[in-house]
């Protein structure tokens, strides 16, 4: 049973925008720090954005800083990734992840997360 479900991926032209959503399935994640990761074929999975439990702290990979925004709506038990000015190198499978943690921190490493979604494909191409 997959506890997180991503949606919103698809094909978009360079310079376009896309908004990914991550919805919890079967439990609440409103107190958990969350992250968005991506993995392209032949490349390592990388954290593109992370957020603490209440959205007060965020972090971004240098490659997406200024273009991507992570946010969350705990009332809807949903996390978002707004992606603007998309580039072909943003093409990847994007994964949502959650960590069972009450520290108030955010996390940026794959091994720090406990729950994962199945991923959604984002393709940026002309």
C-alpha positions as CSV (number, residue, x, y, z in Angstrom):
1,X,0.0,0.0,0.0
2,X,1.5,3.3,-1.1
3,X,0.9,6.0,1.5
4,X,1.7,8.9,-0.8
5,X,0.3,9.6,-4.3
6,X,1.8,12.1,-6.7
7,X,-0.1,13.8,-9.5
8,X,0.2,16.6,-11.9
9,X,3.1,15.4,-14.1
10,X,3.1,15.4,-17.8
11,X,4.6,16.9,-21.0
12,X,5.4,20.6,-21.0
13,X,7.4,22.9,-23.2
14,X,10.6,24.6,-22.1
15,X,9.7,27.7,-20.1
16,X,6.4,26.3,-19.1
17,X,5.0,25.6,-15.7
18,X,3.7,22.6,-13.9
19,X,2.3,22.0,-10.4
20,X,2.7,18.6,-8.7
21,X,0.6,17.5,-5.8
22,X,1.3,14.9,-3.2
23,X,-1.7,13.5,-1.3
24,X,-1.6,11.3,1.7
25,X,-3.3,7.9,1.5
26,X,-4.6,6.2,4.6
27,X,-3.1,8.5,7.3
28,X,-2.3,12.1,8.1
29,X,1.1,13.6,7.2
30,X,0.3,17.0,8.6
31,X,3.0,16.7,11.3
32,X,5.7,15.2,9.1
33,X,8.5,16.9,7.2
34,X,8.2,16.3,3.4
35,X,10.4,16.4,0.4
36,X,10.3,16.2,-3.4
37,X,12.9,14.1,-5.1
38,X,13.6,13.4,-8.8
39,X,15.4,10.8,-10.7
40,X,16.3,10.8,-14.4
41,X,17.5,7.7,-16.3
42,X,21.1,6.9,-15.4
43,X,21.3,9.5,-12.7
44,X,21.1,9.5,-8.9
45,X,18.0,10.4,-7.1
46,X,18.3,13.9,-5.8
47,X,16.3,16.1,-3.5
48,X,14.9,19.1,-5.2
49,X,12.9,20.6,-2.4
50,X,12.2,20.0,1.3
51,X,9.8,21.5,3.8
52,X,9.3,21.1,7.5
53,X,6.0,20.2,9.1
54,X,4.3,23.7,9.1
55,X,6.0,25.1,6.0
56,X,8.1,27.6,8.0
57,X,11.4,26.1,6.7
58,X,12.3,25.1,3.2
59,X,15.3,24.1,1.2
60,X,16.0,23.8,-2.5
61,X,18.6,22.3,-4.8
62,X,20.8,24.8,-6.5
63,X,19.6,23.6,-9.9
64,X,15.9,24.6,-9.1
65,X,16.3,27.5,-6.7
66,X,14.3,30.4,-7.8
67,X,12.2,28.3,-10.2
68,X,10.5,25.8,-7.9
69,X,8.5,26.4,-4.8
70,X,7.5,23.7,-2.3
71,X,4.4,24.3,-0.1
72,X,1.9,22.4,1.9
73,X,-1.7,22.6,3.0
74,X,-2.0,20.5,6.1
75,X,-5.8,20.9,6.3
76,X,-5.9,19.0,3.0
77,X,-3.0,16.7,3.9
78,X,-1.3,17.7,0.7
79,X,2.1,18.9,-0.4
80,X,2.8,20.8,-3.6
81,X,5.7,21.6,-5.9
82,X,5.2,24.5,-8.2
83,X,7.6,24.4,-11.1
84,X,8.2,27.4,-13.3
85,X,10.6,28.2,-16.1
86,X,11.0,24.5,-16.8
87,X,14.1,23.3,-18.6
88,X,14.7,20.0,-20.5
89,X,17.1,19.0,-17.7
90,X,14.2,19.0,-15.3
91,X,12.9,15.9,-17.1
92,X,12.7,13.1,-14.5
93,X,10.3,11.0,-12.4
94,X,9.4,13.1,-9.4
95,X,8.7,11.5,-6.0
96,X,7.1,12.7,-2.9
97,X,8.5,11.5,0.4
98,X,7.7,11.9,4.1
99,X,9.6,11.4,7.3
100,X,8.0,10.3,10.6
101,X,9.6,13.0,12.7
102,X,8.6,15.6,15.3
103,X,11.7,17.7,15.5
104,X,10.4,20.6,13.3
105,X,13.3,20.2,10.9
106,X,13.4,19.5,7.2
107,X,15.5,16.8,5.5
108,X,17.3,16.5,2.1
109,X,18.7,13.0,2.0
110,X,16.9,9.9,0.5
111,X,17.8,7.7,3.5
112,X,16.2,10.1,5.9
113,X,12.7,9.5,4.6
114,X,10.3,6.7,5.6
115,X,7.4,6.9,3.1
116,X,7.4,7.3,-0.6
117,X,5.0,7.8,-3.4
118,X,5.1,5.9,-6.7
119,X,6.3,8.9,-8.7
120,X,5.0,11.0,-11.6
121,X,6.7,11.6,-14.9
122,X,7.7,15.2,-15.9
123,X,8.9,15.7,-19.4
124,X,10.1,19.0,-20.6
125,X,10.5,19.0,-24.4
126,X,9.7,21.0,-27.5
